[in-house]
Amino acid sequence: MKELKLDLLPGNLYAARRKAEQQKEKEKKNREPQKNVVKIEGVSLKVDRIDGDKR
């Protein structure tokens, strides 16, 4: 019961509200489609410049 009283103090109420908002944002991000990270291996090191300038 003491924990409940501490949560209702004005400073803790603000912190609790902020924490709830952050939790909502986190859940929102988790619902969004996640981008896949792909590791690319074995790429040829030979690179031709687009403008054709050979150095």
C-alpha distance matrix in Angstrom:
0.0 3.8 5.4 5.3 6.6 8.9 10.2 11.3 13.5 17.2 18.1 15.3 15.9 19.5 18.9 16.8 19.6 22.2 20.7 20.7 24.3 25.3 24.0 26.1 29.1 28.7 28.7 31.7 33.6 33.0 34.5 37.6 40.5 40.6 43.8 45.4 46.6 50.0 51.7 55.4 57.8 61.5 62.4 66.0 66.4 69.4 68.6 71.1 70.6 70.4 73.1 75.4 75.7 76.6 75.8
3.8 0.0 3.8 5.4 5.2 6.3 8.7 10.2 11.4 15.2 15.8 13.2 14.6 18.0 17.2 15.8 19.0 21.2 19.9 20.6 24.0 24.8 23.9 26.3 29.0 28.7 29.2 32.0 33.7 33.4 35.2 38.0 41.0 40.8 43.9 45.5 46.4 49.9 51.4 55.1 57.4 61.1 61.9 65.4 65.6 68.7 67.7 70.3 69.7 69.6 72.1 74.5 74.6 75.4 74.5
5.4 3.8 0.0 3.8 5.4 5.1 6.3 8.9 10.5 13.9 14.0 10.8 12.3 15.5 14.2 12.6 15.9 17.9 16.3 17.1 20.6 21.1 20.2 22.7 25.3 24.9 25.5 28.4 30.0 29.7 31.5 34.3 37.3 37.0 40.1 41.7 42.6 46.1 47.6 51.3 53.6 57.4 58.1 61.7 61.9 64.9 64.0 66.5 65.9 65.9 68.4 70.8 70.9 71.8 70.9
5.3 5.4 3.8 0.0 3.8 5.5 5.2 6.6 9.3 12.6 13.5 10.5 10.7 14.3 13.9 11.7 14.4 17.1 15.9 15.9 19.4 20.6 19.6 21.6 24.5 24.5 24.7 27.4 29.4 29.3 30.7 33.6 36.7 36.8 40.0 41.9 43.1 46.6 48.4 52.1 54.6 58.4 59.0 62.5 62.9 65.8 64.7 67.1 66.4 66.2 68.7 71.1 71.4 72.4 71.8
6.6 5.2 5.4 3.8 0.0 3.8 5.4 5.3 7.0 10.7 12.1 9.9 10.4 14.0 14.2 12.8 15.3 18.0 17.5 17.9 21.0 22.4 21.9 23.9 26.5 26.9 27.4 29.8 31.8 32.0 33.5 36.2 39.4 39.5 42.6 44.6 45.6 49.2 51.0 54.6 57.1 60.9 61.4 64.8 65.0 67.9 66.7 69.0 68.2 67.9 70.3 72.8 73.0 74.1 73.3
8.9 6.3 5.1 5.5 3.8 0.0 3.8 5.4 5.6 9.2 9.5 7.1 8.8 12.0 11.5 10.8 13.9 15.9 15.3 16.5 19.4 20.4 20.3 22.6 24.9 25.1 26.1 28.6 30.2 30.6 32.4 34.8 38.0 37.8 40.7 42.6 43.4 47.0 48.6 52.1 54.6 58.4 58.8 62.2 62.2 65.1 63.9 66.3 65.4 65.3 67.6 70.1 70.1 71.2 70.2
10.2 8.7 6.3 5.2 5.4 3.8 0.0 3.8 5.6 8.2 8.6 5.3 6.0 9.4 8.9 7.4 10.4 12.7 12.1 12.8 15.9 17.1 16.9 19.0 21.4 21.8 22.7 25.0 26.8 27.2 28.9 31.3 34.6 34.6 37.5 39.6 40.6 44.3 46.0 49.6 52.2 55.9 56.3 59.7 59.8 62.6 61.4 63.7 62.8 62.5 64.9 67.4 67.6 68.7 67.9
11.3 10.2 8.9 6.6 5.3 5.4 3.8 0.0 3.8 6.3 8.3 6.4 5.5 9.3 10.3 9.0 10.8 13.7 14.0 14.3 16.9 18.8 18.9 20.4 22.9 23.8 24.5 26.5 28.6 29.3 30.6 32.9 36.4 36.7 39.6 42.0 43.1 46.8 48.7 52.2 55.0 58.7 58.9 62.3 62.4 65.1 63.7 65.8 64.8 64.3 66.6 69.3 69.4 70.7 70.0
13.5 11.4 10.5 9.3 7.0 5.6 5.6 3.8 0.0 3.8 5.7 5.3 5.8 8.7 9.9 10.1 11.9 14.1 14.9 15.9 18.1 19.7 20.4 22.1 24.2 25.2 26.4 28.2 30.0 31.0 32.5 34.6 38.0 38.1 40.9 43.2 44.1 47.8 49.5 52.9 55.6 59.3 59.4 62.7 62.6 65.3 63.8 65.9 64.7 64.4 66.5 69.2 69.2 70.5 69.6
17.2 15.2 13.9 12.6 10.7 9.2 8.2 6.3 3.8 0.0 3.8 5.5 4.9 6.3 8.7 9.7 10.5 12.4 14.1 15.2 16.6 18.5 19.8 21.1 22.8 24.3 25.7 27.0 28.8 30.3 31.7 33.4 37.0 37.1 39.7 42.3 43.2 46.9 48.7 52.0 54.8 58.5 58.3 61.5 61.3 63.8 62.2 64.1 62.8 62.3 64.3 67.1 67.1 68.5 67.7
18.1 15.8 14.0 13.5 12.1 9.5 8.6 8.3 5.7 3.8 0.0 3.8 5.4 5.2 6.4 8.6 10.0 10.8 12.4 14.3 15.6 16.7 18.4 20.2 21.4 22.6 24.5 25.9 27.3 28.8 30.6 32.1 35.5 35.3 37.7 40.2 40.8 44.5 46.1 49.3 52.1 55.7 55.5 58.7 58.3 60.9 59.3 61.4 60.1 59.8 61.7 64.5 64.3 65.6 64.7
15.3 13.2 10.8 10.5 9.9 7.1 5.3 6.4 5.3 5.5 3.8 0.0 3.8 5.3 4.9 5.9 8.4 9.6 10.2 12.0 14.0 15.0 16.0 18.2 19.8 20.6 22.2 24.0 25.4 26.6 28.4 30.3 33.6 33.4 36.0 38.3 39.0 42.7 44.4 47.7 50.4 54.1 54.2 57.5 57.3 60.0 58.6 60.7 59.6 59.4 61.5 64.2 64.1 65.3 64.5
15.9 14.6 12.3 10.7 10.4 8.8 6.0 5.5 5.8 4.9 5.4 3.8 0.0 3.8 5.4 5.0 6.1 8.5 9.7 10.4 12.3 14.2 15.1 16.5 18.5 19.8 21.0 22.5 24.4 25.6 27.0 29.0 32.5 32.7 35.4 38.0 39.0 42.8 44.7 48.0 50.9 54.6 54.5 57.9 57.8 60.4 58.8 60.9 59.7 59.2 61.4 64.1 64.3 65.7 65.0
19.5 18.0 15.5 14.3 14.0 12.0 9.4 9.3 8.7 6.3 5.2 5.3 3.8 0.0 3.8 5.4 5.1 6.2 8.6 9.9 10.6 12.4 14.2 15.4 16.7 18.4 20.1 21.1 22.8 24.5 26.0 27.4 31.0 31.1 33.6 36.3 37.1 40.9 42.8 46.0 48.9 52.5 52.3 55.5 55.3 57.8 56.1 58.0 56.7 56.2 58.2 61.1 61.1 62.6 61.9
18.9 17.2 14.2 13.9 14.2 11.5 8.9 10.3 9.9 8.7 6.4 4.9 5.4 3.8 0.0 3.8 5.4 5.1 6.0 8.5 9.8 10.5 12.2 14.2 15.3 16.3 18.3 19.8 21.0 22.5 24.4 26.0 29.3 29.0 31.5 33.9 34.6 38.3 40.0 43.4 46.1 49.8 49.7 53.0 52.8 55.4 53.9 56.0 54.9 54.6 56.7 59.4 59.4 60.7 59.9
16.8 15.8 12.6 11.7 12.8 10.8 7.4 9.0 10.1 9.7 8.6 5.9 5.0 5.4 3.8 0.0 3.8 5.4 5.0 6.1 8.6 9.8 10.4 12.3 14.3 15.1 16.4 18.3 19.9 20.9 22.6 24.6 28.0 28.0 30.8 33.2 34.2 38.0 39.9 43.3 46.2 49.9 50.0 53.3 53.4 56.1 54.7 56.8 55.8 55.4 57.7 60.4 60.6 61.9 61.3
19.6 19.0 15.9 14.4 15.3 13.9 10.4 10.8 11.9 10.5 10.0 8.4 6.1 5.1 5.4 3.8 0.0 3.8 5.4 5.1 6.3 8.7 9.8 10.7 12.5 14.3 15.4 16.6 18.6 20.1 21.3 23.0 26.6 27.0 29.8 32.5 33.7 37.5 39.7 43.0 46.0 49.7 49.5 52.9 53.0 55.5 53.8 55.7 54.6 53.9 56.2 59.0 59.3 60.8 60.3
22.2 21.2 17.9 17.1 18.0 15.9 12.7 13.7 14.1 12.4 10.8 9.6 8.5 6.2 5.1 5.4 3.8 0.0 3.8 5.4 5.1 6.2 8.6 9.9 10.7 12.3 14.3 15.3 16.6 18.5 20.1 21.4 24.9 24.9 27.4 30.1 31.1 34.8 36.9 40.1 43.1 46.7 46.4 49.7 49.7 52.2 50.5 52.4 51.3 50.7 52.9 55.7 55.9 57.3 56.8
20.7 19.9 16.3 15.9 17.5 15.3 12.1 14.0 14.9 14.1 12.4 10.2 9.7 8.6 6.0 5.0 5.4 3.8 0.0 3.8 5.4 5.1 6.1 8.7 9.9 10.4 12.3 14.2 15.3 16.5 18.5 20.2 23.5 23.3 26.0 28.4 29.3 33.1 35.0 38.4 41.3 45.0 45.0 48.4 48.5 51.2 49.7 51.9 51.0 50.6 53.0 55.6 55.8 57.1 56.5
20.7 20.6 17.1 15.9 17.9 16.5 12.8 14.3 15.9 15.2 14.3 12.0 10.4 9.9 8.5 6.1 5.1 5.4 3.8 0.0 3.8 5.4 5.0 6.3 8.7 9.8 10.6 12.3 14.3 15.3 16.6 18.7 22.2 22.5 25.6 28.1 29.6 33.3 35.6 38.9 42.0 45.7 45.7 49.2 49.5 52.1 50.6 52.6 51.8 51.1 53.6 56.3 56.8 58.2 57.8
24.3 24.0 20.6 19.4 21.0 19.4 15.9 16.9 18.1 16.6 15.6 14.0 12.3 10.6 9.8 8.6 6.3 5.1 5.4 3.8 0.0 3.8 5.4 5.1 6.3 8.7 9.9 10.5 12.5 14.3 15.4 16.9 20.5 21.0 23.7 26.6 28.1 31.8 34.2 37.4 40.6 44.2 43.9 47.3 47.6 50.0 48.3 50.1 49.1 48.3 50.7 53.4 54.0 55.5 55.3
25.3 24.8 21.1 20.6 22.4 20.4 17.1 18.8 19.7 18.5 16.7 15.0 14.2 12.4 10.5 9.8 8.7 6.2 5.1 5.4 3.8 0.0 3.8 5.4 5.0 6.1 8.6 9.7 10.6 12.4 14.3 15.6 18.8 18.7 21.3 24.0 25.1 28.9 31.0 34.3 37.4 41.0 40.8 44.2 44.4 46.9 45.4 47.4 46.5 45.9 48.4 51.0 51.5 52.8 52.4
24.0 23.9 20.2 19.6 21.9 20.3 16.9 18.9 20.4 19.8 18.4 16.0 15.1 14.2 12.2 10.4 9.8 8.6 6.1 5.0 5.4 3.8 0.0 3.8 5.4 5.0 6.2 8.5 9.9 10.6 12.5 14.5 17.7 17.8 20.8 23.2 24.7 28.4 30.7 34.1 37.1 40.8 41.0 44.5 45.0 47.6 46.2 48.4 47.7 47.2 49.8 52.3 53.0 54.2 54.0
26.1 26.3 22.7 21.6 23.9 22.6 19.0 20.4 22.1 21.1 20.2 18.2 16.5 15.4 14.2 12.3 10.7 9.9 8.7 6.3 5.1 5.4 3.8 0.0 3.8 5.4 5.1 6.1 8.7 9.8 10.6 12.6 16.2 17.0 20.1 22.9 24.8 28.5 31.2 34.4 37.6 41.3 41.2 44.6 45.3 47.7 46.1 48.0 47.3 46.4 49.1 51.7 52.5 54.0 54.0
29.1 29.0 25.3 24.5 26.5 24.9 21.4 22.9 24.2 22.8 21.4 19.8 18.5 16.7 15.3 14.3 12.5 10.7 9.9 8.7 6.3 5.0 5.4 3.8 0.0 3.8 5.5 5.0 6.2 8.6 9.9 10.8 14.3 14.7 17.5 20.5 22.1 25.8 28.5 31.5 34.8 38.4 38.1 41.5 42.0 44.3 42.7 44.5 43.7 42.9 45.4 48.1 48.8 50.3 50.3
28.7 28.7 24.9 24.5 26.9 25.1 21.8 23.8 25.2 24.3 22.6 20.6 19.8 18.4 16.3 15.1 14.3 12.3 10.4 9.8 8.7 6.1 5.0 5.4 3.8 0.0 3.8 5.4 5.2 6.3 8.8 10.2 13.1 12.9 15.8 18.3 19.8 23.6 26.1 29.3 32.5 36.2 36.2 39.7 40.3 42.8 41.5 43.6 43.0 42.4 45.2 47.6 48.4 49.6 49.5
28.7 29.2 25.5 24.7 27.4 26.1 22.7 24.5 26.4 25.7 24.5 22.2 21.0 20.1 18.3 16.4 15.4 14.3 12.3 10.6 9.9 8.6 6.2 5.1 5.5 3.8 0.0 3.8 5.4 5.0 6.3 8.9 12.0 12.6 16.1 18.5 20.7 24.3 27.0 30.3 33.5 37.2 37.3 40.9 41.8 44.3 43.0 45.0 44.6 43.8 46.7 49.1 50.1 51.4 51.5
31.7 32.0 28.4 27.4 29.8 28.6 25.0 26.5 28.2 27.0 25.9 24.0 22.5 21.1 19.8 18.3 16.6 15.3 14.2 12.3 10.5 9.7 8.5 6.1 5.0 5.4 3.8 0.0 3.8 5.4 5.2 6.5 10.2 11.5 14.7 17.8 20.1 23.7 26.7 29.7 33.1 36.6 36.4 39.9 40.8 43.0 41.5 43.3 42.7 41.6 44.4 47.0 48.1 49.6 49.9
33.6 33.7 30.0 29.4 31.8 30.2 26.8 28.6 30.0 28.8 27.3 25.4 24.4 22.8 21.0 19.9 18.6 16.6 15.3 14.3 12.5 10.6 9.9 8.7 6.2 5.2 5.4 3.8 0.0 3.8 5.4 5.3 8.3 8.5 11.5 14.5 16.5 20.2 23.1 26.1 29.5 33.0 32.8 36.3 37.2 39.4 37.9 39.9 39.3 38.5 41.3 43.8 44.8 46.2 46.4
33.0 33.4 29.7 29.3 32.0 30.6 27.2 29.3 31.0 30.3 28.8 26.6 25.6 24.5 22.5 20.9 20.1 18.5 16.5 15.3 14.3 12.4 10.6 9.8 8.6 6.3 5.0 5.4 3.8 0.0 3.8 5.5 7.6 7.7 11.3 13.6 15.9 19.5 22.4 25.6 28.8 32.4 32.6 36.2 37.4 39.8 38.6 40.7 40.6 39.8 42.9 45.1 46.3 47.4 47.7
34.5 35.2 31.5 30.7 33.5 32.4 28.9 30.6 32.5 31.7 30.6 28.4 27.0 26.0 24.4 22.6 21.3 20.1 18.5 16.6 15.4 14.3 12.5 10.6 9.9 8.8 6.3 5.2 5.4 3.8 0.0 3.8 6.4 8.3 12.0 14.6 17.5 20.8 24.1 27.0 30.4 33.9 33.9 37.5 38.8 41.0 39.7 41.6 41.4 40.3 43.4 45.7 47.1 48.4 49.0
37.6 38.0 34.3 33.6 36.2 34.8 31.3 32.9 34.6 33.4 32.1 30.3 29.0 27.4 26.0 24.6 23.0 21.4 20.2 18.7 16.9 15.6 14.5 12.6 10.8 10.2 8.9 6.5 5.3 5.5 3.8 0.0 3.8 6.1 9.3 12.4 15.4 18.6 22.0 24.7 28.2 31.6 31.3 34.7 36.0 38.0 36.5 38.2 37.9 36.7 39.7 42.1 43.6 45.0 45.7
40.5 41.0 37.3 36.7 39.4 38.0 34.6 36.4 38.0 37.0 35.5 33.6 32.5 31.0 29.3 28.0 26.6 24.9 23.5 22.2 20.5 18.8 17.7 16.2 14.3 13.1 12.0 10.2 8.3 7.6 6.4 3.8 0.0 3.8 6.6 9.4 12.7 15.6 19.2 21.7 25.2 28.5 28.3 31.7 33.3 35.3 33.9 35.7 35.6 34.5 37.6 39.8 41.5 42.8 43.6
40.6 40.8 37.0 36.8 39.5 37.8 34.6 36.7 38.1 37.1 35.3 33.4 32.7 31.1 29.0 28.0 27.0 24.9 23.3 22.5 21.0 18.7 17.8 17.0 14.7 12.9 12.6 11.5 8.5 7.7 8.3 6.1 3.8 0.0 3.8 6.4 9.4 12.6 16.0 18.7 22.2 25.6 25.6 29.1 30.5 32.7 31.6 33.6 33.7 32.9 36.1 38.2 39.6 40.7 41.2
43.8 43.9 40.1 40.0 42.6 40.7 37.5 39.6 40.9 39.7 37.7 36.0 35.4 33.6 31.5 30.8 29.8 27.4 26.0 25.6 23.7 21.3 20.8 20.1 17.5 15.8 16.1 14.7 11.5 11.3 12.0 9.3 6.6 3.8 0.0 3.8 6.5 9.5 13.0 15.4 19.0 22.3 22.0 25.5 26.9 29.0 27.8 29.8 30.0 29.2 32.5 34.5 35.9 36.9 37.6
45.4 45.5 41.7 41.9 44.6 42.6 39.6 42.0 43.2 42.3 40.2 38.3 38.0 36.3 33.9 33.2 32.5 30.1 28.4 28.1 26.6 24.0 23.2 22.9 20.5 18.3 18.5 17.8 14.5 13.6 14.6 12.4 9.4 6.4 3.8 0.0 3.8 6.3 9.8 12.5 15.9 19.3 19.4 23.1 24.7 27.0 26.3 28.6 29.1 28.7 32.2 33.8 35.3 35.9 36.5
46.6 46.4 42.6 43.1 45.6 43.4 40.6 43.1 44.1 43.2 40.8 39.0 39.0 37.1 34.6 34.2 33.7 31.1 29.3 29.6 28.1 25.1 24.7 24.8 22.1 19.8 20.7 20.1 16.5 15.9 17.5 15.4 12.7 9.4 6.5 3.8 0.0 3.8 6.7 9.7 13.0 16.6 16.7 20.4 21.7 24.4 23.7 26.4 27.0 27.0 30.5 31.9 33.1 33.5 33.8
50.0 49.9 46.1 46.6 49.2 47.0 44.3 46.8 47.8 46.9 44.5 42.7 42.8 40.9 38.3 38.0 37.5 34.8 33.1 33.3 31.8 28.9 28.4 28.5 25.8 23.6 24.3 23.7 20.2 19.5 20.8 18.6 15.6 12.6 9.5 6.3 3.8 0.0 3.8 6.3 9.6 13.1 13.4 17.1 18.9 21.5 21.2 23.9 25.0 25.2 28.8 29.8 31.2 31.3 31.8
51.7 51.4 47.6 48.4 51.0 48.6 46.0 48.7 49.5 48.7 46.1 44.4 44.7 42.8 40.0 39.9 39.7 36.9 35.0 35.6 34.2 31.0 30.7 31.2 28.5 26.1 27.0 26.7 23.1 22.4 24.1 22.0 19.2 16.0 13.0 9.8 6.7 3.8 0.0 3.8 6.5 10.2 11.0 14.8 16.3 19.2 19.5 22.6 23.9 24.7 28.3 28.9 30.0 29.7 29.9
55.4 55.1 51.3 52.1 54.6 52.1 49.6 52.2 52.9 52.0 49.3 47.7 48.0 46.0 43.4 43.3 43.0 40.1 38.4 38.9 37.4 34.3 34.1 34.4 31.5 29.3 30.3 29.7 26.1 25.6 27.0 24.7 21.7 18.7 15.4 12.5 9.7 6.3 3.8 0.0 3.8 7.0 7.3 11.1 12.9 15.7 16.1 19.2 20.9 21.8 25.4 25.7 27.0 26.5 27.0
57.8 57.4 53.6 54.6 57.1 54.6 52.2 55.0 55.6 54.8 52.1 50.4 50.9 48.9 46.1 46.2 46.0 43.1 41.3 42.0 40.6 37.4 37.1 37.6 34.8 32.5 33.5 33.1 29.5 28.8 30.4 28.2 25.2 22.2 19.0 15.9 13.0 9.6 6.5 3.8 0.0 3.8 5.8 9.3 11.3 14.4 15.7 19.1 21.2 22.6 26.2 26.0 27.0 26.1 26.4
61.5 61.1 57.4 58.4 60.9 58.4 55.9 58.7 59.3 58.5 55.7 54.1 54.6 52.5 49.8 49.9 49.7 46.7 45.0 45.7 44.2 41.0 40.8 41.3 38.4 36.2 37.2 36.6 33.0 32.4 33.9 31.6 28.5 25.6 22.3 19.3 16.6 13.1 10.2 7.0 3.8 0.0 3.8 6.4 8.9 11.8 13.8 17.1 19.8 21.5 24.9 24.2 25.3 24.0 24.4
62.4 61.9 58.1 59.0 61.4 58.8 56.3 58.9 59.4 58.3 55.5 54.2 54.5 52.3 49.7 50.0 49.5 46.4 45.0 45.7 43.9 40.8 41.0 41.2 38.1 36.2 37.3 36.4 32.8 32.6 33.9 31.3 28.3 25.6 22.0 19.4 16.7 13.4 11.0 7.3 5.8 3.8 0.0 3.8 6.3 8.9 10.2 13.5 16.1 17.7 21.1 20.6 21.8 20.7 21.3
66.0 65.4 61.7 62.5 64.8 62.2 59.7 62.3 62.7 61.5 58.7 57.5 57.9 55.5 53.0 53.3 52.9 49.7 48.4 49.2 47.3 44.2 44.5 44.6 41.5 39.7 40.9 39.9 36.3 36.2 37.5 34.7 31.7 29.1 25.5 23.1 20.4 17.1 14.8 11.1 9.3 6.4 3.8 0.0 3.8 5.5 7.8 11.1 14.1 16.2 19.4 18.2 19.3 17.9 18.6
66.4 65.6 61.9 62.9 65.0 62.2 59.8 62.4 62.6 61.3 58.3 57.3 57.8 55.3 52.8 53.4 53.0 49.7 48.5 49.5 47.6 44.4 45.0 45.3 42.0 40.3 41.8 40.8 37.2 37.4 38.8 36.0 33.3 30.5 26.9 24.7 21.7 18.9 16.3 12.9 11.3 8.9 6.3 3.8 0.0 3.8 6.2 9.9 12.5 15.2 18.0 16.8 17.2 15.5 15.6
69.4 68.7 64.9 65.8 67.9 65.1 62.6 65.1 65.3 63.8 60.9 60.0 60.4 57.8 55.4 56.1 55.5 52.2 51.2 52.1 50.0 46.9 47.6 47.7 44.3 42.8 44.3 43.0 39.4 39.8 41.0 38.0 35.3 32.7 29.0 27.0 24.4 21.5 19.2 15.7 14.4 11.8 8.9 5.5 3.8 0.0 3.8 6.7 9.9 12.7 15.3 13.6 14.2 12.4 13.2
68.6 67.7 64.0 64.7 66.7 63.9 61.4 63.7 63.8 62.2 59.3 58.6 58.8 56.1 53.9 54.7 53.8 50.5 49.7 50.6 48.3 45.4 46.2 46.1 42.7 41.5 43.0 41.5 37.9 38.6 39.7 36.5 33.9 31.6 27.8 26.3 23.7 21.2 19.5 16.1 15.7 13.8 10.2 7.8 6.2 3.8 0.0 3.8 6.4 9.2 11.9 10.7 11.6 10.6 11.7
71.1 70.3 66.5 67.1 69.0 66.3 63.7 65.8 65.9 64.1 61.4 60.7 60.9 58.0 56.0 56.8 55.7 52.4 51.9 52.6 50.1 47.4 48.4 48.0 44.5 43.6 45.0 43.3 39.9 40.7 41.6 38.2 35.7 33.6 29.8 28.6 26.4 23.9 22.6 19.2 19.1 17.1 13.5 11.1 9.9 6.7 3.8 0.0 3.8 6.3 8.7 7.1 8.6 8.2 10.4
70.6 69.7 65.9 66.4 68.2 65.4 62.8 64.8 64.7 62.8 60.1 59.6 59.7 56.7 54.9 55.8 54.6 51.3 51.0 51.8 49.1 46.5 47.7 47.3 43.7 43.0 44.6 42.7 39.3 40.6 41.4 37.9 35.6 33.7 30.0 29.1 27.0 25.0 23.9 20.9 21.2 19.8 16.1 14.1 12.5 9.9 6.4 3.8 0.0 3.8 5.5 5.3 6.3 7.4 9.5
70.4 69.6 65.9 66.2 67.9 65.3 62.5 64.3 64.4 62.3 59.8 59.4 59.2 56.2 54.6 55.4 53.9 50.7 50.6 51.1 48.3 45.9 47.2 46.4 42.9 42.4 43.8 41.6 38.5 39.8 40.3 36.7 34.5 32.9 29.2 28.7 27.0 25.2 24.7 21.8 22.6 21.5 17.7 16.2 15.2 12.7 9.2 6.3 3.8 0.0 3.8 5.4 7.8 10.1 12.6
73.1 72.1 68.4 68.7 70.3 67.6 64.9 66.6 66.5 64.3 61.7 61.5 61.4 58.2 56.7 57.7 56.2 52.9 53.0 53.6 50.7 48.4 49.8 49.1 45.4 45.2 46.7 44.4 41.3 42.9 43.4 39.7 37.6 36.1 32.5 32.2 30.5 28.8 28.3 25.4 26.2 24.9 21.1 19.4 18.0 15.3 11.9 8.7 5.5 3.8 0.0 3.8 5.6 8.9 11.6
75.4 74.5 70.8 71.1 72.8 70.1 67.4 69.3 69.2 67.1 64.5 64.2 64.1 61.1 59.4 60.4 59.0 55.7 55.6 56.3 53.4 51.0 52.3 51.7 48.1 47.6 49.1 47.0 43.8 45.1 45.7 42.1 39.8 38.2 34.5 33.8 31.9 29.8 28.9 25.7 26.0 24.2 20.6 18.2 16.8 13.6 10.7 7.1 5.3 5.4 3.8 0.0 3.8 6.2 9.6
75.7 74.6 70.9 71.4 73.0 70.1 67.6 69.4 69.2 67.1 64.3 64.1 64.3 61.1 59.4 60.6 59.3 55.9 55.8 56.8 54.0 51.5 53.0 52.5 48.8 48.4 50.1 48.1 44.8 46.3 47.1 43.6 41.5 39.6 35.9 35.3 33.1 31.2 30.0 27.0 27.0 25.3 21.8 19.3 17.2 14.2 11.6 8.6 6.3 7.8 5.6 3.8 0.0 3.8 6.4
76.6 75.4 71.8 72.4 74.1 71.2 68.7 70.7 70.5 68.5 65.6 65.3 65.7 62.6 60.7 61.9 60.8 57.3 57.1 58.2 55.5 52.8 54.2 54.0 50.3 49.6 51.4 49.6 46.2 47.4 48.4 45.0 42.8 40.7 36.9 35.9 33.5 31.3 29.7 26.5 26.1 24.0 20.7 17.9 15.5 12.4 10.6 8.2 7.4 10.1 8.9 6.2 3.8 0.0 3.8
75.8 74.5 70.9 71.8 73.3 70.2 67.9 70.0 69.6 67.7 64.7 64.5 65.0 61.9 59.9 61.3 60.3 56.8 56.5 57.8 55.3 52.4 54.0 54.0 50.3 49.5 51.5 49.9 46.4 47.7 49.0 45.7 43.6 41.2 37.6 36.5 33.8 31.8 29.9 27.0 26.4 24.4 21.3 18.6 15.6 13.2 11.7 10.4 9.5 12.6 11.6 9.6 6.4 3.8 0.0
